[in-house]
Amino acid sequence: MKTLRLFFCLVITALFFSCQEEDPAPNTLFDTQKEAITWKEEKPSEIRLFKGGGIDSLFISGYNENGRIHMGVRFSGVGTYTSPEKFTAYYSLKNSQGQVINTYYTDPKANGSTLVVTEWNPQTKAIKGTFQVTLDKKYSNGSEEAAQSPKTITLTGGVFEGTATEVQ
C-alpha cells in the first residue's frame, strides 16, 4: 500500500511539476466511452515516459470539457497492466465553471481495470493500446451537484496512440 501511495504521489508530482519546457504536443489519440457517452477530447492528450531508478513509468492523460483522466503503469513494454499491482488511475469531474466537484480513483482492493500496450517502439517512442477502468468516488466538494454524481464511473473501449515524451 505504501508503494502504491508513493507511486501515485510521484505521478502527481511528475505530471504537474515537471521542470522541463513543454515541447509542442505530440500528435496523440485518446478515445473512450464513459457510461455509454463518447469522450470528446478538449485538448491534446499527453503520453509521458519517466525513466530512472530501474523502474520506468508510463503516464497517459486525457482531457475533455467535463474532466480529465490520468493513468499510470510501471512500464516494461508491450503487455497487459492490471490494477492494483501495476496500474493506477484517477478521474477529476468538473462542473460547467471548470471547478473539480468529484475525484474518482481505482480501488486498490479491486481488480478489473486494465491498460494494454499493443505496440511499442523504444527507438521512436511510438505507442498504441487500449484500456478499460472502473473508478470509485473518493473526493467530493460537498455541493448538491457533486452529490448527484455517480459513486462509480466506468470507462470502456478506451484507446490511446501517440509518441511518448521521455522525461528523466
VMD Tcl script that builds the backbone (N, CA, C; Angstrom):
set m [mol new atoms 504]
animate dup $m
set s [atomselect $m all]
$s set {name element resname resid chain x y z} {
  {N N MET 1 A 0.833 -1.192 0.000}
  {CA C MET 1 A 0.000 0.000 0.000}
  {C C MET 1 A 0.874 1.250 0.000}
  {N N LYS 2 A 1.976 1.225 0.798}
  {CA C LYS 2 A 2.870 2.376 0.815}
  {C C LYS 2 A 3.494 2.586 -0.555}
  {N N THR 3 A 3.827 1.475 -1.245}
  {CA C THR 3 A 4.409 1.570 -2.575}
  {C C THR 3 A 3.436 2.209 -3.539}
  {N N LEU 4 A 2.159 1.831 -3.475}
  {CA C LEU 4 A 1.139 2.394 -4.361}
  {C C LEU 4 A 0.957 3.882 -4.077}
  {N N ARG 5 A 0.945 4.263 -2.799}
  {CA C ARG 5 A 0.809 5.679 -2.447}
  {C C ARG 5 A 2.003 6.475 -2.959}
  {N N LEU 6 A 3.225 5.926 -2.779}
  {CA C LEU 6 A 4.429 6.588 -3.269}
  {C C LEU 6 A 4.362 6.718 -4.786}
  {N N PHE 7 A 3.961 5.660 -5.458}
  {CA C PHE 7 A 3.829 5.675 -6.914}
  {C C PHE 7 A 2.855 6.761 -7.336}
  {N N PHE 8 A 1.691 6.865 -6.679}
  {CA C PHE 8 A 0.679 7.858 -7.025}
  {C C PHE 8 A 1.203 9.268 -6.770}
  {N N CYS 9 A 1.910 9.466 -5.660}
  {CA C CYS 9 A 2.478 10.785 -5.369}
  {C C CYS 9 A 3.493 11.176 -6.434}
  {N N LEU 10 A 4.299 10.226 -6.880}
  {CA C LEU 10 A 5.263 10.501 -7.936}
  {C C LEU 10 A 4.557 10.863 -9.238}
  {N N VAL 11 A 3.437 10.206 -9.503}
  {CA C VAL 11 A 2.658 10.501 -10.707}
  {C C VAL 11 A 2.217 11.960 -10.690}
  {N N ILE 12 A 1.605 12.371 -9.588}
  {CA C ILE 12 A 1.096 13.739 -9.483}
  {C C ILE 12 A 2.243 14.736 -9.581}
  {N N THR 13 A 3.327 14.469 -8.853}
  {CA C THR 13 A 4.471 15.362 -8.881}
  {C C THR 13 A 5.033 15.482 -10.284}
  {N N ALA 14 A 5.207 14.359 -10.944}
  {CA C ALA 14 A 5.788 14.374 -12.283}
  {C C ALA 14 A 4.894 15.076 -13.285}
  {N N LEU 15 A 3.597 14.879 -13.191}
  {CA C LEU 15 A 2.685 15.486 -14.152}
  {C C LEU 15 A 2.561 16.992 -13.980}
  {N N PHE 16 A 2.554 17.462 -12.767}
  {CA C PHE 16 A 2.260 18.862 -12.522}
  {C C PHE 16 A 3.468 19.738 -12.219}
  {N N PHE 17 A 4.607 19.148 -11.896}
  {CA C PHE 17 A 5.754 19.951 -11.526}
  {C C PHE 17 A 6.995 19.614 -12.343}
  {N N SER 18 A 6.805 19.229 -13.568}
  {CA C SER 18 A 7.929 18.915 -14.436}
  {C C SER 18 A 8.747 20.180 -14.686}
  {N N CYS 19 A 10.056 20.067 -14.590}
  {CA C CYS 19 A 10.932 21.220 -14.752}
  {C C CYS 19 A 11.280 21.472 -16.209}
  {N N GLN 20 A 10.952 20.553 -17.077}
  {CA C GLN 20 A 11.279 20.727 -18.477}
  {C C GLN 20 A 10.320 21.697 -19.139}
  {N N GLU 21 A 10.847 22.363 -20.196}
  {CA C GLU 21 A 9.959 23.172 -21.005}
  {C C GLU 21 A 9.030 22.252 -21.747}
  {N N GLU 22 A 7.810 22.684 -21.945}
  {CA C GLU 22 A 6.832 21.884 -22.657}
  {C C GLU 22 A 7.175 21.871 -24.137}
  {N N ASP 23 A 7.350 20.685 -24.694}
  {CA C ASP 23 A 7.520 20.531 -26.126}
  {C C ASP 23 A 6.157 20.687 -26.772}
  {N N PRO 24 A 6.121 20.996 -28.050}
  {CA C PRO 24 A 4.811 21.015 -28.711}
  {C C PRO 24 A 4.133 19.666 -28.520}
  {N N ALA 25 A 2.830 19.692 -28.321}
  {CA C ALA 25 A 2.079 18.470 -28.051}
  {C C ALA 25 A 2.239 17.495 -29.204}
  {N N PRO 26 A 2.584 16.227 -28.895}
  {CA C PRO 26 A 2.694 15.244 -29.964}
  {C C PRO 26 A 1.313 14.951 -30.530}
  {N N ASN 27 A 1.296 14.425 -31.724}
  {CA C ASN 27 A 0.038 14.050 -32.354}
  {C C ASN 27 A -0.447 12.777 -31.672}
  {N N THR 28 A -1.425 12.901 -30.778}
  {CA C THR 28 A -1.882 11.757 -30.000}
  {C C THR 28 A -3.373 11.554 -30.177}
  {N N LEU 29 A -3.807 10.343 -29.885}
  {CA C LEU 29 A -5.206 9.979 -29.934}
  {C C LEU 29 A -5.598 9.451 -28.570}
  {N N PHE 30 A -6.731 9.903 -28.050}
  {CA C PHE 30 A -7.258 9.410 -26.785}
  {C C PHE 30 A -8.766 9.354 -26.951}
  {N N ASP 31 A -9.338 8.166 -26.826}
  {CA C ASP 31 A -10.759 7.987 -27.037}
  {C C ASP 31 A -11.251 6.936 -26.065}
  {N N THR 32 A -12.450 7.129 -25.516}
  {CA C THR 32 A -13.031 6.144 -24.613}
  {C C THR 32 A -14.530 6.375 -24.506}
  {N N GLN 33 A -15.205 5.461 -23.847}
  {CA C GLN 33 A -16.627 5.589 -23.543}
  {C C GLN 33 A -16.756 5.736 -22.033}
  {N N LYS 34 A -17.535 6.722 -21.573}
  {CA C LYS 34 A -17.816 6.892 -20.146}
  {C C LYS 34 A -19.307 6.722 -19.963}
  {N N GLU 35 A -19.696 5.632 -19.334}
  {CA C GLU 35 A -21.111 5.362 -19.106}
  {C C GLU 35 A -21.901 5.526 -20.416}
  {N N ALA 36 A -21.387 4.921 -21.491}
  {CA C ALA 36 A -22.007 4.906 -22.815}
  {C C ALA 36 A -22.053 6.287 -23.480}
  {N N ILE 37 A -21.238 7.231 -23.017}
  {CA C ILE 37 A -21.115 8.539 -23.648}
  {C C ILE 37 A -19.700 8.625 -24.214}
  {N N THR 38 A -19.575 8.973 -25.480}
  {CA C THR 38 A -18.252 9.059 -26.091}
  {C C THR 38 A -17.503 10.266 -25.545}
  {N N TRP 39 A -16.255 10.041 -25.171}
  {CA C TRP 39 A -15.376 11.086 -24.658}
  {C C TRP 39 A -14.958 11.960 -25.829}
  {N N LYS 40 A -15.216 13.244 -25.759}
  {CA C LYS 40 A -14.786 14.193 -26.777}
  {C C LYS 40 A -13.586 14.947 -26.232}
  {N N GLU 41 A -12.435 14.731 -26.829}
  {CA C GLU 41 A -11.200 15.320 -26.335}
  {C C GLU 41 A -11.218 16.837 -26.493}
  {N N GLU 42 A -10.918 17.543 -25.388}
  {CA C GLU 42 A -10.928 19.002 -25.377}
  {C C GLU 42 A -9.576 19.579 -25.775}
  {N N LYS 43 A -8.521 18.945 -25.346}
  {CA C LYS 43 A -7.172 19.367 -25.711}
  {C C LYS 43 A -6.340 18.107 -25.898}
  {N N PRO 44 A -5.186 18.210 -26.544}
  {CA C PRO 44 A -4.403 17.006 -26.826}
  {C C PRO 44 A -4.041 16.230 -25.556}
  {N N SER 45 A -4.120 14.925 -25.684}
  {CA C SER 45 A -3.727 14.082 -24.565}
  {C C SER 45 A -2.207 14.112 -24.433}
  {N N GLU 46 A -1.732 13.606 -23.309}
  {CA C GLU 46 A -0.298 13.565 -23.050}
  {C C GLU 46 A 0.107 12.132 -22.771}
  {N N ILE 47 A 1.232 11.735 -23.340}
  {CA C ILE 47 A 1.814 10.426 -23.054}
  {C C ILE 47 A 3.258 10.701 -22.656}
  {N N ARG 48 A 3.600 10.341 -21.434}
  {CA C ARG 48 A 4.951 10.609 -20.920}
  {C C ARG 48 A 5.565 9.327 -20.372}
  {N N LEU 49 A 6.846 9.180 -20.626}
  {CA C LEU 49 A 7.604 8.039 -20.131}
  {C C LEU 49 A 8.692 8.569 -19.208}
  {N N PHE 50 A 8.629 8.178 -17.940}
  {CA C PHE 50 A 9.623 8.574 -16.953}
  {C C PHE 50 A 10.582 7.414 -16.752}
  {N N LYS 51 A 11.874 7.686 -16.915}
  {CA C LYS 51 A 12.880 6.642 -16.782}
  {C C LYS 51 A 13.795 6.993 -15.616}
  {N N GLY 52 A 14.195 5.952 -14.908}
  {CA C GLY 52 A 15.157 6.161 -13.845}
  {C C GLY 52 A 14.947 5.222 -12.682}
  {N N GLY 53 A 16.012 4.958 -11.976}
  {CA C GLY 53 A 15.937 4.123 -10.790}
  {C C GLY 53 A 15.577 2.672 -11.077}
  {N N GLY 54 A 15.753 2.231 -12.312}
  {CA C GLY 54 A 15.454 0.846 -12.645}
  {C C GLY 54 A 13.981 0.575 -12.891}
  {N N ILE 55 A 13.122 1.573 -12.677}
  {CA C ILE 55 A 11.688 1.405 -12.906}
  {C C ILE 55 A 11.242 2.490 -13.874}
  {N N ASP 56 A 10.673 2.067 -14.986}
  {CA C ASP 56 A 10.106 3.019 -15.936}
  {C C ASP 56 A 8.624 3.163 -15.640}
  {N N SER 57 A 8.121 4.367 -15.787}
  {CA C SER 57 A 6.705 4.634 -15.549}
  {C C SER 57 A 6.126 5.341 -16.765}
  {N N LEU 58 A 4.971 4.873 -17.194}
  {CA C LEU 58 A 4.270 5.463 -18.325}
  {C C LEU 58 A 3.011 6.137 -17.798}
  {N N PHE 59 A 2.794 7.392 -18.201}
  {CA C PHE 59 A 1.624 8.148 -17.772}
  {C C PHE 59 A 0.873 8.651 -18.991}
  {N N ILE 60 A -0.429 8.439 -18.980}
  {CA C ILE 60 A -1.294 8.859 -20.074}
  {C C ILE 60 A -2.388 9.728 -19.477}
  {N N SER 61 A -2.588 10.905 -20.050}
  {CA C SER 61 A -3.607 11.833 -19.569}
  {C C SER 61 A -4.512 12.232 -20.723}
  {N N GLY 62 A -5.811 12.254 -20.455}
  {CA C GLY 62 A -6.791 12.692 -21.444}
  {C C GLY 62 A -7.671 13.764 -20.835}
  {N N TYR 63 A -8.095 14.713 -21.647}
  {CA C TYR 63 A -8.852 15.866 -21.161}
  {C C TYR 63 A -10.113 16.051 -21.990}
  {N N ASN 64 A -11.217 16.399 -21.321}
  {CA C ASN 64 A -12.418 16.827 -22.028}
  {C C ASN 64 A -13.105 17.912 -21.215}
  {N N GLU 65 A -14.234 18.419 -21.728}
  {CA C GLU 65 A -14.887 19.540 -21.061}
  {C C GLU 65 A -15.407 19.200 -19.670}
  {N N ASN 66 A -15.644 17.933 -19.374}
  {CA C ASN 66 A -16.195 17.535 -18.073}
  {C C ASN 66 A -15.162 16.969 -17.113}
  {N N GLY 67 A -13.921 16.862 -17.531}
  {CA C GLY 67 A -12.939 16.313 -16.613}
  {C C GLY 67 A -11.652 15.901 -17.288}
  {N N ARG 68 A -10.856 15.205 -16.507}
  {CA C ARG 68 A -9.582 14.702 -17.017}
  {C C ARG 68 A -9.295 13.364 -16.357}
  {N N ILE 69 A -8.636 12.504 -17.108}
  {CA C ILE 69 A -8.234 11.207 -16.565}
  {C C ILE 69 A -6.724 11.087 -16.669}
  {N N HIS 70 A -6.127 10.535 -15.624}
  {CA C HIS 70 A -4.692 10.263 -15.591}
  {C C HIS 70 A -4.517 8.789 -15.259}
  {N N MET 71 A -3.698 8.116 -16.056}
  {CA C MET 71 A -3.425 6.697 -15.823}
  {C C MET 71 A -1.919 6.502 -15.775}
  {N N GLY 72 A -1.470 5.622 -14.910}
  {CA C GLY 72 A -0.052 5.341 -14.798}
  {C C GLY 72 A 0.216 3.861 -14.627}
  {N N VAL 73 A 1.309 3.397 -15.238}
  {CA C VAL 73 A 1.713 1.999 -15.101}
  {C C VAL 73 A 3.212 1.931 -14.869}
  {N N ARG 74 A 3.636 0.870 -14.208}
  {CA C ARG 74 A 5.062 0.536 -14.129}
  {C C ARG 74 A 5.379 -0.144 -15.450}
  {N N PHE 75 A 6.017 0.576 -16.323}
  {CA C PHE 75 A 6.113 0.196 -17.727}
  {C C PHE 75 A 7.269 -0.744 -18.029}
  {N N SER 76 A 6.959 -1.796 -18.792}
  {CA C SER 76 A 8.009 -2.721 -19.238}
  {C C SER 76 A 7.802 -3.137 -20.690}
  {N N GLY 77 A 7.054 -2.348 -21.456}
  {CA C GLY 77 A 6.865 -2.635 -22.874}
  {C C GLY 77 A 5.476 -3.169 -23.168}
  {N N VAL 78 A 5.362 -3.870 -24.299}
  {CA C VAL 78 A 4.084 -4.441 -24.729}
  {C C VAL 78 A 3.590 -5.412 -23.668}
  {N N GLY 79 A 2.304 -5.322 -23.343}
  {CA C GLY 79 A 1.733 -6.235 -22.357}
  {C C GLY 79 A 0.485 -5.668 -21.719}
  {N N THR 80 A -0.072 -6.448 -20.804}
  {CA C THR 80 A -1.286 -6.072 -20.092}
  {C C THR 80 A -0.928 -5.670 -18.671}
  {N N TYR 81 A -1.394 -4.510 -18.259}
  {CA C TYR 81 A -1.154 -3.973 -16.924}
  {C C TYR 81 A -2.496 -3.915 -16.205}
  {N N THR 82 A -2.567 -4.546 -15.036}
  {CA C THR 82 A -3.833 -4.608 -14.307}
  {C C THR 82 A -3.718 -3.898 -12.965}
  {N N SER 83 A -4.863 -3.417 -12.479}
  {CA C SER 83 A -4.883 -2.817 -11.143}
  {C C SER 83 A -5.146 -3.941 -10.153}
  {N N PRO 84 A -4.667 -3.835 -8.952}
  {CA C PRO 84 A -3.937 -2.707 -8.396}
  {C C PRO 84 A -2.420 -2.850 -8.473}
  {N N GLU 85 A -1.903 -3.992 -8.958}
  {CA C GLU 85 A -0.463 -4.240 -8.914}
  {C C GLU 85 A 0.362 -3.285 -9.766}
  {N N LYS 86 A -0.036 -3.092 -11.027}
  {CA C LYS 86 A 0.817 -2.340 -11.946}
  {C C LYS 86 A 0.111 -1.190 -12.644}
  {N N PHE 87 A -1.109 -0.874 -12.232}
  {CA C PHE 87 A -1.887 0.135 -12.941}
  {C C PHE 87 A -2.698 0.944 -11.943}
  {N N THR 88 A -2.670 2.264 -12.087}
  {CA C THR 88 A -3.485 3.128 -11.244}
  {C C THR 88 A -4.052 4.253 -12.112}
  {N N ALA 89 A -5.196 4.766 -11.720}
  {CA C ALA 89 A -5.825 5.842 -12.495}
  {C C ALA 89 A -6.673 6.706 -11.581}
  {N N TYR 90 A -6.880 7.947 -12.015}
  {CA C TYR 90 A -7.861 8.791 -11.346}
  {C C TYR 90 A -8.508 9.710 -12.367}
  {N N TYR 91 A -9.725 10.123 -12.047}
  {CA C TYR 91 A -10.539 10.958 -12.928}
  {C C TYR 91 A -11.093 12.106 -12.098}
  {N N SER 92 A -10.916 13.324 -12.581}
  {CA C SER 92 A -11.467 14.504 -11.919}
  {C C SER 92 A -12.655 15.001 -12.732}
  {N N LEU 93 A -13.825 15.055 -12.103}
  {CA C LEU 93 A -15.056 15.507 -12.740}
  {C C LEU 93 A -15.230 16.993 -12.450}
  {N N LYS 94 A -15.408 17.801 -13.524}
  {CA C LYS 94 A -15.550 19.245 -13.369}
  {C C LYS 94 A -16.981 19.673 -13.661}
  {N N ASN 95 A -17.383 20.795 -13.063}
  {CA C ASN 95 A -18.690 21.370 -13.381}
  {C C ASN 95 A -18.528 22.348 -14.546}
  {N N SER 96 A -19.601 23.012 -14.928}
  {CA C SER 96 A -19.559 23.906 -16.091}
  {C C SER 96 A -18.662 25.125 -15.874}
  {N N GLN 97 A -18.334 25.455 -14.624}
  {CA C GLN 97 A -17.408 26.554 -14.341}
  {C C GLN 97 A -15.955 26.096 -14.295}
  {N N GLY 98 A -15.719 24.813 -14.525}
  {CA C GLY 98 A -14.357 24.281 -14.537}
  {C C GLY 98 A -13.820 23.883 -13.175}
  {N N GLN 99 A -14.666 23.888 -12.143}
  {CA C GLN 99 A -14.234 23.511 -10.794}
  {C C GLN 99 A -14.364 21.999 -10.619}
  {N N VAL 100 A -13.364 21.383 -9.986}
  {CA C VAL 100 A -13.427 19.950 -9.702}
  {C C VAL 100 A -14.468 19.728 -8.606}
  {N N ILE 101 A -15.466 18.898 -8.897}
  {CA C ILE 101 A -16.505 18.625 -7.898}
  {C C ILE 101 A -16.363 17.234 -7.295}
  {N N ASN 102 A -15.785 16.309 -8.031}
  {CA C ASN 102 A -15.544 14.954 -7.524}
  {C C ASN 102 A -14.250 14.420 -8.122}
  {N N THR 103 A -13.580 13.563 -7.376}
  {CA C THR 103 A -12.414 12.865 -7.886}
  {C C THR 103 A -12.618 11.380 -7.640}
  {N N TYR 104 A -12.332 10.595 -8.662}
  {CA C TYR 104 A -12.510 9.142 -8.639}
  {C C TYR 104 A -11.150 8.477 -8.799}
  {N N TYR 105 A -10.952 7.361 -8.086}
  {CA C TYR 105 A -9.692 6.616 -8.147}
  {C C TYR 105 A -9.965 5.135 -8.366}
  {N N THR 106 A -8.950 4.443 -8.898}
  {CA C THR 106 A -9.055 2.988 -8.945}
  {C C THR 106 A -9.047 2.485 -7.515}
  {N N ASP 107 A -9.821 1.461 -7.244}
  {CA C ASP 107 A -9.883 0.863 -5.916}
  {C C ASP 107 A -8.690 -0.078 -5.760}
  {N N PRO 108 A -7.791 0.181 -4.799}
  {CA C PRO 108 A -6.600 -0.663 -4.647}
  {C C PRO 108 A -6.923 -2.097 -4.239}
  {N N LYS 109 A -8.149 -2.373 -3.804}
  {CA C LYS 109 A -8.516 -3.726 -3.394}
  {C C LYS 109 A -9.254 -4.481 -4.494}
  {N N ALA 110 A -9.613 -3.777 -5.578}
  {CA C ALA 110 A -10.416 -4.396 -6.636}
  {C C ALA 110 A -9.578 -4.643 -7.884}
  {N N ASN 111 A -9.944 -5.665 -8.593}
  {CA C ASN 111 A -9.307 -5.979 -9.868}
  {C C ASN 111 A -10.243 -5.581 -10.998}
  {N N GLY 112 A -9.788 -5.658 -12.204}
  {CA C GLY 112 A -10.660 -5.437 -13.344}
  {C C GLY 112 A -10.255 -4.299 -14.243}
  {N N SER 113 A -9.571 -3.297 -13.737}
  {CA C SER 113 A -9.126 -2.210 -14.587}
  {C C SER 113 A -7.833 -2.634 -15.280}
  {N N THR 114 A -7.773 -2.392 -16.594}
  {CA C THR 114 A -6.591 -2.811 -17.346}
  {C C THR 114 A -6.178 -1.748 -18.355}
  {N N LEU 115 A -4.899 -1.718 -18.624}
  {CA C LEU 115 A -4.317 -0.940 -19.696}
  {C C LEU 115 A -3.461 -1.915 -20.480}
  {N N VAL 116 A -3.705 -2.014 -21.790}
  {CA C VAL 116 A -2.980 -2.968 -22.637}
  {C C VAL 116 A -2.161 -2.179 -23.650}
  {N N VAL 117 A -0.855 -2.340 -23.612}
  {CA C VAL 117 A 0.023 -1.733 -24.611}
  {C C VAL 117 A 0.165 -2.768 -25.723}
  {N N THR 118 A -0.384 -2.450 -26.901}
  {CA C THR 118 A -0.377 -3.389 -28.022}
  {C C THR 118 A 0.817 -3.185 -28.939}
  {N N GLU 119 A 1.338 -1.959 -29.001}
  {CA C GLU 119 A 2.515 -1.663 -29.813}
  {C C GLU 119 A 3.412 -0.686 -29.062}
  {N N TRP 120 A 4.734 -0.922 -29.142}
  {CA C TRP 120 A 5.700 -0.035 -28.504}
  {C C TRP 120 A 6.996 -0.090 -29.297}
  {N N ASN 121 A 7.492 1.073 -29.700}
  {CA C ASN 121 A 8.769 1.167 -30.388}
  {C C ASN 121 A 9.699 1.982 -29.496}
  {N N PRO 122 A 10.680 1.329 -28.844}
  {CA C PRO 122 A 11.558 2.056 -27.916}
  {C C PRO 122 A 12.427 3.122 -28.589}
  {N N GLN 123 A 12.710 2.979 -29.882}
  {CA C GLN 123 A 13.537 3.966 -30.565}
  {C C GLN 123 A 12.743 5.252 -30.853}
  {N N THR 124 A 11.545 5.115 -31.397}
  {CA C THR 124 A 10.749 6.293 -31.767}
  {C C THR 124 A 9.803 6.730 -30.658}
  {N N LYS 125 A 9.613 5.883 -29.653}
  {CA C LYS 125 A 8.682 6.103 -28.529}
  {C C LYS 125 A 7.221 6.071 -28.987}
  {N N ALA 126 A 6.955 5.517 -30.166}
  {CA C ALA 126 A 5.581 5.363 -30.647}
  {C C ALA 126 A 4.899 4.274 -29.820}
  {N N ILE 127 A 3.672 4.562 -29.392}
  {CA C ILE 127 A 2.955 3.635 -28.519}
  {C C ILE 127 A 1.478 3.600 -28.906}
  {N N LYS 128 A 0.878 2.458 -28.683}
  {CA C LYS 128 A -0.528 2.274 -29.024}
  {C C LYS 128 A -1.111 1.256 -28.059}
  {N N GLY 129 A -2.393 1.448 -27.682}
  {CA C GLY 129 A -3.002 0.475 -26.786}
  {C C GLY 129 A -4.454 0.761 -26.489}
  {N N THR 130 A -4.978 -0.006 -25.546}
  {CA C THR 130 A -6.377 0.090 -25.131}
  {C C THR 130 A -6.450 0.121 -23.611}
  {N N PHE 131 A -7.616 0.515 -23.092}
  {CA C PHE 131 A -7.814 0.474 -21.646}
  {C C PHE 131 A -9.284 0.405 -21.309}
  {N N GLN 132 A -9.555 -0.064 -20.121}
  {CA C GLN 132 A -10.883 -0.003 -19.501}
  {C C GLN 132 A -10.634 0.126 -18.012}
  {N N VAL 133 A -11.409 0.984 -17.371}
  {CA C VAL 133 A -11.145 1.264 -15.962}
  {C C VAL 133 A -12.451 1.568 -15.225}
  {N N THR 134 A -12.538 1.075 -13.999}
  {CA C THR 134 A -13.646 1.384 -13.103}
  {C C THR 134 A -13.082 2.184 -11.939}
  {N N LEU 135 A -13.703 3.325 -11.664}
  {CA C LEU 135 A -13.201 4.252 -10.649}
  {C C LEU 135 A -14.283 4.532 -9.614}
  {N N ASP 136 A -13.861 4.643 -8.355}
  {CA C ASP 136 A -14.770 4.924 -7.242}
  {C C ASP 136 A -14.578 6.357 -6.760}
  {N N LYS 137 A -15.695 7.018 -6.391}
  {CA C LYS 137 A -15.638 8.388 -5.889}
  {C C LYS 137 A -14.922 8.394 -4.544}
  {N N LYS 138 A -13.875 9.223 -4.444}
  {CA C LYS 138 A -13.111 9.334 -3.198}
  {C C LYS 138 A -13.119 10.749 -2.633}
  {N N TYR 139 A -13.445 11.735 -3.461}
  {CA C TYR 139 A -13.474 13.121 -3.012}
  {C C TYR 139 A -14.714 13.791 -3.589}
  {N N SER 140 A -15.346 14.618 -2.792}
  {CA C SER 140 A -16.485 15.408 -3.245}
  {C C SER 140 A -16.370 16.785 -2.609}
  {N N ASN 141 A -16.716 17.832 -3.354}
  {CA C ASN 141 A -16.620 19.177 -2.783}
  {C C ASN 141 A -17.821 19.535 -1.910}
  {N N GLY 142 A -18.784 18.610 -1.772}
  {CA C GLY 142 A -19.912 18.818 -0.884}
  {C C GLY 142 A -21.104 19.519 -1.504}
  {N N SER 143 A -21.000 19.912 -2.759}
  {CA C SER 143 A -22.110 20.607 -3.412}
  {C C SER 143 A -23.221 19.619 -3.780}
  {N N GLU 144 A -24.401 20.168 -4.052}
  {CA C GLU 144 A -25.519 19.326 -4.484}
  {C C GLU 144 A -25.192 18.658 -5.818}
  {N N GLU 145 A -24.542 19.415 -6.683}
  {CA C GLU 145 A -24.124 18.886 -7.979}
  {C C GLU 145 A -23.193 17.682 -7.802}
  {N N ALA 146 A -22.281 17.776 -6.866}
  {CA C ALA 146 A -21.360 16.677 -6.595}
  {C C ALA 146 A -22.090 15.473 -6.019}
  {N N ALA 147 A -23.069 15.732 -5.150}
  {CA C ALA 147 A -23.824 14.645 -4.526}
  {C C ALA 147 A -24.619 13.853 -5.561}
  {N N GLN 148 A -25.004 14.492 -6.647}
  {CA C GLN 148 A -25.779 13.822 -7.687}
  {C C GLN 148 A -24.912 13.008 -8.642}
  {N N SER 149 A -23.612 13.160 -8.553}
  {CA C SER 149 A -22.704 12.402 -9.417}
  {C C SER 149 A -22.675 10.942 -8.988}
  {N N PRO 150 A -22.422 10.036 -9.933}
  {CA C PRO 150 A -22.411 8.610 -9.586}
  {C C PRO 150 A -21.278 8.261 -8.625}
  {N N LYS 151 A -21.478 7.193 -7.868}
  {CA C LYS 151 A -20.441 6.724 -6.928}
  {C C LYS 151 A -19.310 6.009 -7.667}
  {N N THR 152 A -19.621 5.454 -8.831}
  {CA C THR 152 A -18.645 4.719 -9.624}
  {C C THR 152 A -18.736 5.173 -11.073}
  {N N ILE 153 A -17.592 5.305 -11.724}
  {CA C ILE 153 A -17.525 5.623 -13.143}
  {C C ILE 153 A -16.752 4.507 -13.831}
  {N N THR 154 A -17.276 4.049 -14.962}
  {CA C THR 154 A -16.588 3.034 -15.754}
  {C C THR 154 A -16.285 3.601 -17.127}
  {N N LEU 155 A -15.021 3.544 -17.508}
  {CA C LEU 155 A -14.586 3.952 -18.838}
  {C C LEU 155 A -14.261 2.680 -19.603}
  {N N THR 156 A -14.893 2.481 -20.755}
  {CA C THR 156 A -14.681 1.259 -21.529}
  {C C THR 156 A -14.322 1.615 -22.962}
  {N N GLY 157 A -13.750 0.651 -23.660}
  {CA C GLY 157 A -13.411 0.837 -25.061}
  {C C GLY 157 A -12.384 1.919 -25.298}
  {N N GLY 158 A -11.551 2.186 -24.307}
  {CA C GLY 158 A -10.559 3.250 -24.431}
  {C C GLY 158 A -9.414 2.866 -25.349}
  {N N VAL 159 A -8.947 3.820 -26.139}
  {CA C VAL 159 A -7.777 3.623 -26.988}
  {C C VAL 159 A -6.853 4.825 -26.831}
  {N N PHE 160 A -5.560 4.577 -26.980}
  {CA C PHE 160 A -4.585 5.659 -26.994}
  {C C PHE 160 A -3.539 5.328 -28.042}
  {N N GLU 161 A -2.985 6.372 -28.629}
  {CA C GLU 161 A -1.962 6.207 -29.653}
  {C C GLU 161 A -1.197 7.506 -29.751}
  {N N GLY 162 A 0.105 7.418 -29.837}
  {CA C GLY 162 A 0.896 8.634 -29.984}
  {C C GLY 162 A 2.360 8.354 -29.747}
  {N N THR 163 A 3.085 9.417 -29.501}
  {CA C THR 163 A 4.518 9.332 -29.224}
  {C C THR 163 A 4.751 9.805 -27.801}
  {N N ALA 164 A 5.383 8.959 -27.018}
  {CA C ALA 164 A 5.661 9.304 -25.621}
  {C C ALA 164 A 6.789 10.310 -25.547}
  {N N THR 165 A 6.616 11.295 -24.689}
  {CA C THR 165 A 7.675 12.245 -24.388}
  {C C THR 165 A 8.478 11.672 -23.234}
  {N N GLU 166 A 9.775 11.500 -23.413}
  {CA C GLU 166 A 10.609 10.914 -22.358}
  {C C GLU 166 A 11.066 11.983 -21.391}
  {N N VAL 167 A 10.890 11.718 -20.112}
  {CA C VAL 167 A 11.297 12.619 -19.040}
  {C C VAL 167 A 12.236 11.839 -18.142}
  {N N GLN 168 A 13.362 12.430 -17.796}
  {CA C GLN 168 A 14.345 11.741 -16.946}
  {C C GLN 168 A 14.218 12.196 -15.522}
}
mol reanalyze $m
mol bondsrecalc $m
mol representation Tube
mol addrep $m
